Amino acid sequence: MKPFSGFIEELADQLAASGRLSDPAWRAALHAVPRHLFAPPLAWVQGGDGSDRLMDRAVDEEAWLEAVYSDASIAVQFDDGATPLEAGGENHTSSLSAPGVVIAFLELLGPMAHHRVLEIGTGTGWTAGLLAARVGDENVTSVEIDGALSASVGGNLKAAGRSPRLIVADGADGWPAAAPYDRAHVTCGVREVPYAWVEQTRPGGRVVFPWVPGFGYGHKVRLTVTADGRAIGGFCGNAGYMMLRSQRFEHYAPTIDAEGEPSTTRLDPHTVTGDSYGCDVAALVPGLAAVEEETGEGGVRLHLRDPEGSWALADYEPGHDDHLVLQAGPRRLWTEVETAYLRWVSWGGPDRDRFGITITPPRGQNIWLNSPDNPITP
Ligand SMILES: C[S@@+](CC[C@H](N)C(=O)[O-])C[C@H]1O[C@@H](n2cnc3c(N)ncnc32)[C@H](O)[C@@H]1O
């Protein structure tokens, strides 16, 4: 079997070739904080099709190492710990994030060697370890909401010779005791940025997180904190992440316990959800969770729901000009999506890089087009 360093170097080369690793300091951190020290011996490794395969270190260590040093996430908790790890499951509630997205986010964060860094979502501790290798243990504070998860993290980090400050708390509040930070790195998805992260970051500092608004895929965001306590920035590519606990969606099809109001639409629901990342950030429908389901023979059903019980279904069927819609509850969710989509179309369908985001105290979050002076948030 090749040495661990061989697996690490191959992974680093692969990340460099795909443009996600350019800073030699992160290559050095990958070696200093080996990922296998943070992976469970029974590892549920996510495949390209989204399904998990179980790799058992005791059965085949080399195959396990190949998997651990592939660009795949590894689930380390299901159902907030209610389902044993060995049983696996659909509902991942903590993971060792895929190396490609971890390194891409760290490059976006761009900490300097003397910076103080806040991480939200310790998970396995790997990111905290990489950060500690870069800026020193004393400069890293990592917050995890799940005490049971956090309990094993100190051991993982110790094996890598690292000891950043580990806190068990709700990361939505940041960790004011160690503020101010130069960098805040959130490793779970958010729809709305808690102002605490901005407040606890110095002017000129960065707040980096996956923005997962519930419509379409998630987006990497990097904000810079201004002297007057705002944070302004833009979208920097894709990021699919599990959500901050208090901002989770219920990603399941709605329970249809009442008759929906039927109508038809000339818009194709499958195009609306798949059109462009620009459309995804512009489709500002509050509280929305949108999920697509394949219905066979090329058909797709779009499920929309909100936390107050409104739901809508919109069916795309190949060859049809009009598509059936059912809506129920206090809101008309399909109508809201249609309006948001057509608004984006009326602007000429701008791409994601023309949009940005500004956070203002105490709870303001505005999406803008072209310039912070042009907010589009309804
Ligand atoms: C994708 S994992 C993080 C991966 C991790 N950074 C690593 O390097 O392995 C997301 C983590 O965020 C945690 N989390 C979710 N909501 C949180 C909250 N409100 N505060 C702190 N941690 C939270 C989850 O328990 C989970 O462990």
The ligand as a Tripos MOL2 file, in Angstrom:
@<TRIPOS>MOLECULE
LIG
   27    29     1     0     0
SMALL
NO_CHARGES

@<TRIPOS>ATOM
      1 C1        -21.2240   19.7730    6.8320 C.3       1 LIG1
      2 S1        -20.9990   19.5870    8.5320 S.3       1 LIG1
      3 C2        -19.5220   20.4850    8.8350 C.3       1 LIG1
      4 C3        -18.2700   19.8460    8.3350 C.3       1 LIG1
      5 C4        -17.0640   20.2130    9.1330 C.3       1 LIG1
      6 N1        -16.7190   21.6140    9.0680 N.3       1 LIG1
      7 C5        -15.8780   19.3370    8.8310 C.2       1 LIG1
      8 O1        -14.8080   19.8520    8.5430 O.co2     1 LIG1
      9 O2        -15.9990   18.1200    8.9450 O.co2     1 LIG1
     10 C6        -22.1740   20.7300    9.2180 C.3       1 LIG1
     11 C7        -22.1410   20.7650   10.7330 C.3       1 LIG1
     12 O3        -22.8650   21.9190   11.1630 O.3       1 LIG1
     13 C8        -23.4320   21.5870   12.4030 C.3       1 LIG1
     14 N2        -24.4690   22.5660   12.7450 N.ar      1 LIG1
     15 C9        -25.7320   22.6440   12.2620 C.ar      1 LIG1
     16 N3        -26.3850   23.6830   12.8310 N.ar      1 LIG1
     17 C10       -25.4990   24.2740   13.6620 C.ar      1 LIG1
     18 C11       -25.5830   25.3850   14.5330 C.ar      1 LIG1
     19 N4        -26.6990   26.0800   14.6680 N.pl3     1 LIG1
     20 N5        -24.4760   25.7160   15.2420 N.ar      1 LIG1
     21 C12       -23.3380   25.0010   15.1330 C.ar      1 LIG1
     22 N6        -23.2120   23.9200   14.3490 N.ar      1 LIG1
     23 C13       -24.2720   23.5720   13.6050 C.ar      1 LIG1
     24 C14       -23.9400   20.1750   12.1950 C.3       1 LIG1
     25 O4        -24.2050   19.5220   13.4220 O.3       1 LIG1
     26 C15       -22.8020   19.5550   11.4040 C.3       1 LIG1
     27 O5        -21.8790   18.9250   12.2440 O.3       1 LIG1
@<TRIPOS>BOND
     1     1     2 1
     2     2     3 1
     3     2    10 1
     4     3     4 1
     5     4     5 1
     6     5     6 1
     7     5     7 1
     8     7     8 2
     9     7     9 1
    10    10    11 1
    11    11    12 1
    12    11    26 1
    13    12    13 1
    14    13    14 1
    15    13    24 1
    16    14    15 ar
    17    14    23 ar
    18    15    16 ar
    19    16    17 ar
    20    17    18 ar
    21    17    23 ar
    22    18    19 1
    23    18    20 ar
    24    20    21 ar
    25    21    22 ar
    26    22    23 ar
    27    24    25 1
    28    24    26 1
    29    26    27 1
@<TRIPOS>SUBSTRUCTURE
     1 LIG1         1 GROUP 0 **** ****
